Amino acid sequence: MLAKKLVTAQKRGETRALCLGLGMVACSMMMYFFIGITVVPFYTKSVWTTETVCKVLKADIKDEVPCPNGEGSEDEDIFPYPCLQVWVNLTTSGQEVMLYQTEDTLERNPKCSYVPGKSENSKEVKARIETIASNFKKYQTFPCYYDPGGTQTNVILSRLYPPKGLIFAFLWPTLMFTGGCLIIFLVKISQYVSVLSAWQ
């Protein structure tokens, strides 16, 4: 009677562990799919792949331009902000090109090097842009990214999805997938050992 109860409890534990392993594998596959349709396209679409050194030539704040708070926003959600233009000299080619914060900055407003995010306080935005301009004037040389293919003549300060960020994005689903496969493997080994012991 006691042996039968132990066998039943063992089978329940194996079933739960097997369900846990299968659930972890399924969740990791969903995470892989989500990363594949969101992060990977932005990474592959970026042409600014080579790092170089940029030297600031000038950092000027131009007239204010309208900034939408988000895509599809109404006119009342648009506020003006100072347009910062930073021109740098590429050490690799010696060209004078315009610097943008990220790939997204160029798409949102190609006239300005920095585009603020959602903000209702225009004074804070203005102060932030003035601080950024002063930092560029203070730190003349810094790393930046350019397009080695020459399709884009401008440069960016930082990539939205660098290779390290892509590796980190795939790290957690990979660990979950490995853990789920390990649990399933251990359950199958336990079942095999139990059947082998029963035959002996």
Backbone hydrogen bonds, N-H to C=O, Kabsch-Sander energy under -0.5 kcal/mol:
donor,donor_aa,acceptor,acceptor_aa,energy
5,K,1,M,-1.9
6,L,2,L,-2.2
7,V,3,A,-2.2
8,T,4,K,-2.2
9,A,5,K,-2.6
10,Q,6,L,-2.2
11,K,7,V,-2.3
12,R,8,T,-2.2
13,G,9,A,-2.4
14,E,10,Q,-2.4
15,T,11,K,-2.3
16,R,12,R,-2.5
17,A,13,G,-2.5
18,L,14,E,-2.6
19,C,15,T,-2.4
20,L,16,R,-2.4
21,G,17,A,-2.5
22,L,18,L,-2.5
23,G,19,C,-2.4
24,M,20,L,-2.4
25,V,21,G,-2.2
26,A,22,L,-2.5
27,C,23,G,-2.6
28,S,24,M,-2.2
29,M,25,V,-2.0
30,M,26,A,-1.9
31,M,27,C,-2.2
32,Y,28,S,-2.4
33,F,29,M,-2.1
34,F,30,M,-2.4
35,I,31,M,-2.6
36,G,32,Y,-2.3
37,I,33,F,-1.4
38,T,34,F,-1.0
39,V,35,I,-1.0
40,V,35,I,-2.1
42,F,38,T,-0.7
43,Y,39,V,-1.9
44,T,40,V,-2.7
45,K,41,P,-1.9
46,S,42,F,-1.0
49,T,47,V,-1.7
49,T,146,Y,-0.6
50,T,146,Y,-1.7
52,T,144,C,-2.9
54,C,142,F,-3.0
55,K,89,N,-1.6
56,V,140,Q,-2.9
57,L,87,W,-3.1
58,K,87,W,-1.6
60,D,85,Q,-2.2
62,K,60,D,-0.7
62,K,83,C,-3.5
65,V,81,Y,-2.6
67,C,79,F,-2.2
73,S,70,G,-1.5
77,D,74,E,-1.2
78,I,75,D,-1.5
79,F,67,C,-1.9
81,Y,65,V,-2.3
83,C,62,K,-0.5
83,C,63,D,-0.9
84,L,82,P,-0.8
85,Q,60,D,-3.1
85,Q,83,C,-0.5
86,V,84,L,-0.5
86,V,99,L,-0.5
87,W,58,K,-2.8
87,W,85,Q,-0.5
88,V,97,V,-2.9
89,N,55,K,-2.6
90,L,88,V,-0.5
90,L,95,Q,-2.3
91,T,53,V,-1.9
94,G,90,L,-2.7
97,V,88,V,-2.3
97,V,95,Q,-0.7
99,L,86,V,-2.9
100,Y,155,V,-2.1
101,Q,113,S,-1.8
106,L,102,T,-1.0
107,E,103,E,-1.2
108,R,104,D,-2.2
109,N,105,T,-2.5
112,C,109,N,-1.2
113,S,84,L,-3.9
114,Y,84,L,-0.6
122,S,120,E,-0.9
125,V,121,N,-1.5
126,K,122,S,-2.3
127,A,123,K,-2.5
128,R,124,E,-2.4
129,I,125,V,-2.4
130,E,126,K,-2.2
131,T,127,A,-2.0
132,I,128,R,-2.4
133,A,129,I,-2.4
134,S,130,E,-2.1
135,N,131,T,-2.1
136,F,132,I,-2.1
137,K,133,A,-1.8
138,K,134,S,-1.6
139,Y,135,N,-3.2
140,Q,138,K,-0.9
142,F,54,C,-2.0
144,C,52,T,-2.3
145,Y,156,I,-2.7
146,Y,50,T,-2.4
147,D,152,Q,-0.6
147,D,154,N,-0.5
150,G,147,D,-1.0
153,T,151,T,-0.5
155,V,98,M,-2.1
156,I,145,Y,-2.2
157,L,100,Y,-2.7
158,S,101,Q,-2.3
166,L,162,P,-2.0
167,I,163,P,-2.3
168,F,164,K,-2.4
169,A,165,G,-2.0
170,F,166,L,-1.6
171,L,167,I,-0.7
172,W,168,F,-0.8
174,T,170,F,-1.4
175,L,171,L,-2.4
176,M,172,W,-2.4
177,F,173,P,-2.5
178,T,174,T,-2.5
179,G,175,L,-2.5
180,G,176,M,-2.6
181,C,177,F,-2.4
182,L,178,T,-2.2
183,I,179,G,-2.2
184,I,180,G,-2.3
185,F,181,C,-2.4
186,L,182,L,-2.4
187,V,183,I,-2.3
188,K,184,I,-2.3
189,I,185,F,-2.3
190,S,186,L,-2.3
191,Q,187,V,-2.5
192,Y,188,K,-2.3
193,V,189,I,-2.5
194,S,190,S,-2.2
195,V,191,Q,-2.5
196,L,192,Y,-2.5
197,S,193,V,-2.5
198,A,194,S,-2.2
199,W,195,V,-2.1
200,Q,196,L,-1.8
